[in-house]
Amino acid sequence: MTPALAGLALAPVPGAARAWRTAVDARQWRAGCEAAAATGGRLAALWASDDRDRAGSFTVRALLAVFEGLVCLELAVPEASPNYPELSDLFPSAARMQRAAADLLGVRAVAPDGSVRDARGWLRHGAWRADHYPLRRDAPAAGAGGNGDGRYAFVPVSGDGVHEIPVGPVHAGIIEPGHFRFSIVGERVLRLEERLGYTHKGIEKRFESMTLEQGARLAGRVSGDSTVAYAWAYAMALEAITATSPAPRALHLRALLLERERIANHLGDLGYLGNDCGLAFGFVQFWRLKEDVLRLNAEAFGHRYLMDCIVPGGVAADVTPPAATAMLAEADRLEAELRELRAIYYDHSGLQDRCINCGRLQPRTAALLGVVGLAARASGHAMDARAFPGFAPYGQLEPRIASHRNGDVAARIVVRFEEILESLRLQRRILETLPGGGTRQPLGDAPAGAPGIGWVEGWRGEVIVALESDGRGGIRRCHPHDPSWQNWPALEHAVIGNIVPDFPLINKSFNLSYAGADL
Amino acid sequence: MHKILLKIAQVGIRSEKPPGTDEALRMRATQLNGEVLRMLGRALAIRHVDAGSCNGCELEIHALNNPYYNLEGLGIKFVASPRHADLLLVTGPVSRNMEEALRRTYEATPEPKLVVAVGDCGCDGGIFGECYASRGRIANVIPVDVAVPGCPPTPTAIMQAILTAVSAAAQR
């Protein structure tokens, strides 16, 4: 069923992700987004490309998630006046994506009065000049030399007794780099402003120097903790371009790998969430369980985090009967321990005290901000790309969506527990119904043309990859999209009114990726 | 409370024997005198700096503190400030956006200022290499004593690199 969106003529995008696309003019761009926003749709990703060599203009794409699936609006933006109608009034999460597109390609999102709502650099700190656009095709990969202005105007908060706490980019724990600017009164947070982009290392430019096959390895290193989700999304996008259908066994193995990635990450987070409440017992127990999972990964698939196990066309690893037996035994053991530890966590008065009503993201705020994944599910939004619209092989596995309404740290803990248990169930089902046959197909030709789209529900949320071929085996453009783009702004809202010492706990309960959104 | 104690008793101690050192990982001869090493003993303070990694190496650094590797059991602990650190554990290719922060962190670290570069990216820039946004390997920005390859290196390999940085230097 094709979605109806402001009378636009939508063409289906081939491949496993349910998606449609259409070229739009500036008026339709706004109308399409308005229609999506008015009917409960959200912005899944926004990125720009340099198509001056092919079409004489830049292209800005808005990928909208609507009821039926994804809709990609493609707007040509002329070089002479590289402006396009901005979307952050409809989708607040567009703001940072638009700023990133401005930094990388020099396309500006403008309001109807011609102004740019936020002209500050996002990915561009001081590493390159403001008039240099590294993702343009005529910009050398090495850069143009020269530093830009790295200063950043944080939004000031004034009033009696208000002061600021700057934190980062180098943090006190073993964390990725980013800067947090707290404006506080006493111990209460009035406002948090994040400044990210510190780990920007030119991934999108790097993709353009690679072949389509090589890109899979880089995609698996956009955010190391979600390597399976990215590798799958990339493979799905490339398979869409090359009209390749992975074998049923390969798809089941991919799902097995994805669920194991989810289990490992959730176990680690549950350990840290206990630890951040002063319950070191929780850290030790959950990290013991996580280590067991990682060791079995290494034994069964050759890599603790399953990097490079998913390849375009299928998988590079297979499950031997002894490995399947070991994983089934592990699932039984893990489930029993998990239920035991869950009872301890839920009964623990210290955890209840710290986690309940702490860092609340209200369902309404979550919807407004277009929050995705685990954080959305903990704030009352039952979205999960595995279940709806679903992608193979999940239709056969019937995944159940875990959800909670309270939107606090406790809710995000509950959802993690539920999701591990569900992943263990899925793992059992996959292993018990694993189809025979091959695990890797040769890829077909990759013609130049519209992007292929990959859409996978990783442990943190949906991971999207949009991939274009240059028609000669190389990557013309690849945009990997992390759920953290949407969820970082939600963290700013969740901490309002909480005390500063609760921030590490709230932050960990979201556990967002810096690398994934910095690119 | 009794459930927690029961669980602790049931699980028991899972810590494994730490690895030995590996001179092959050494990048430069560090002049640590015997006095410094005696003072450090095995109580080493580490400051981790992510200079642009994909966060894969961070997963394994976290794992160092799990009960199997139990790094703290060796007297080695992660500290919150470079001013409290003896050793910097640095991951990533150095993104240009982190270059200054990494330099400043290095400057803020008191002697002996040991540096262990972690992962393929830390060793040679890895898959990201050098470009407009990346300075590549850690040694392009600050002096590196020991570099441990891997994508990501296992906790045992990282532990070995840390122990190499402090212990083998004793013989110099």
Interface residues (C-beta under 8 A of the other chain):
Chain A: L123 H125 G126 A127 W128 P134 A139 P140 A141 A142 G143 A144 G150 P169 V170 A172 G173 I174 I175 E176 P177 G197 Y198 T199 H200 K201 G202 I203 K205 R206 R217 L218 R221 V222 S223 G224 D225 T227 G268 F281 F283 V284 Q285 W287 R288 K290 E291 L294 R304 Y305 M307 E340 L341 A343 I344 D347 S513 Y514 A515 D518
Chain B: K3 I4 K7 I8 V11 R14 H48 V49 D50 A51 G52 S53 C54 N55 G56 C57 E58 L59 E60 I61 H62 A63 N65 N66 P67 Y68 F78 A80 S81 P82 G92 P93 S95 R96 N97 M98 E99 E100 A101 T105 G126 I127 F128 G129 E130 C131 Y132 A133 S134 C151 P152 T154
